[in-house]
Amino acid sequence: MNDRIEALKALATKEVWSENQYNGAPEFNGYELDVDKFAQLIAQESIVDFYRRYLDICSEEDITVQVERYVKEHFGVEE
């Protein structure tokens, strides 16, 4: 995977904690990828990349608005 995917993966990684069964104290169990957050970050990154690459090429702003709406709806990204 490329470096940007790895960076997004790091942003979507969270700590996992539980309660110690003997004394009830918080106990660190490691890290876990929040798959929903990771997918949302990828979708958002795709929109940003589209803007960076194609905004200057498109003569009508309406095209970019339509593409942004489509990508957000396709991936279920909420504002």
C-alpha positions as CSV (number, residue, x, y, z in Angstrom):
1,M,0.0,0.0,0.0
2,N,1.1,3.5,-0.5
3,D,2.1,5.9,2.2
4,R,-1.2,7.9,2.1
5,I,-3.3,4.7,2.7
6,E,-1.0,3.9,5.7
7,A,-1.5,7.4,7.1
8,L,-5.3,7.1,6.8
9,K,-5.1,3.7,8.4
10,A,-3.2,5.2,11.3
11,L,-5.8,7.9,11.7
12,A,-8.5,5.2,11.8
13,T,-6.8,3.1,14.4
14,K,-8.1,3.2,18.0
15,E,-7.0,1.8,21.3
16,V,-8.9,-1.1,22.8
17,W,-9.5,-1.1,26.5
18,S,-11.3,-3.5,28.8
19,E,-11.9,-3.9,32.5
20,N,-9.6,-6.1,34.5
21,Q,-11.7,-9.0,35.7
22,Y,-10.1,-9.1,39.2
23,N,-9.9,-5.5,40.2
24,G,-12.0,-3.6,37.7
25,A,-9.1,-1.4,36.6
26,P,-8.8,-0.3,33.0
27,E,-6.6,-2.7,31.0
28,F,-5.1,-1.9,27.6
29,N,-5.6,-4.7,25.0
30,G,-4.0,-3.2,22.0
31,Y,-5.1,-1.4,18.8
32,E,-7.9,-2.0,16.4
33,L,-8.7,-0.6,13.0
34,D,-12.1,1.3,12.9
35,V,-13.2,0.0,9.5
36,D,-16.0,2.5,9.2
37,K,-13.7,5.5,10.0
38,F,-11.1,4.1,7.6
39,A,-13.6,3.9,4.7
40,Q,-14.9,7.4,5.5
41,L,-11.4,8.8,5.4
42,I,-10.7,7.1,2.0
43,A,-13.9,8.5,0.6
44,Q,-13.1,12.0,1.8
45,E,-9.6,11.7,0.5
46,S,-10.9,10.7,-2.9
47,I,-13.1,13.9,-3.0
48,V,-10.1,16.1,-2.0
49,D,-7.9,14.4,-4.6
50,F,-10.6,15.0,-7.3
51,Y,-10.7,18.7,-6.5
52,R,-6.9,18.9,-6.6
53,R,-6.6,17.2,-9.9
54,Y,-9.6,18.2,-11.9
55,L,-11.0,21.5,-10.6
56,D,-8.8,23.5,-12.9
57,I,-9.7,21.3,-15.9
58,C,-13.5,21.5,-15.4
59,S,-15.1,24.6,-17.0
60,E,-18.3,24.2,-15.0
61,E,-18.4,24.1,-11.2
62,D,-21.6,22.1,-11.5
63,I,-19.6,19.0,-12.6
64,T,-17.5,19.0,-9.5
65,V,-20.6,19.4,-7.3
66,Q,-22.2,16.5,-9.0
67,V,-19.2,14.3,-8.6
68,E,-18.8,15.2,-5.0
69,R,-22.4,14.4,-4.3
70,Y,-22.1,11.1,-6.1
71,V,-19.0,10.0,-4.2
72,K,-20.5,11.0,-0.8
73,E,-23.8,9.2,-1.6
74,H,-21.9,6.2,-2.9
75,F,-19.8,5.8,0.2
76,G,-22.5,7.2,2.6
77,V,-20.3,10.0,3.8
78,E,-22.1,12.5,6.0
79,E,-21.1,16.1,6.6
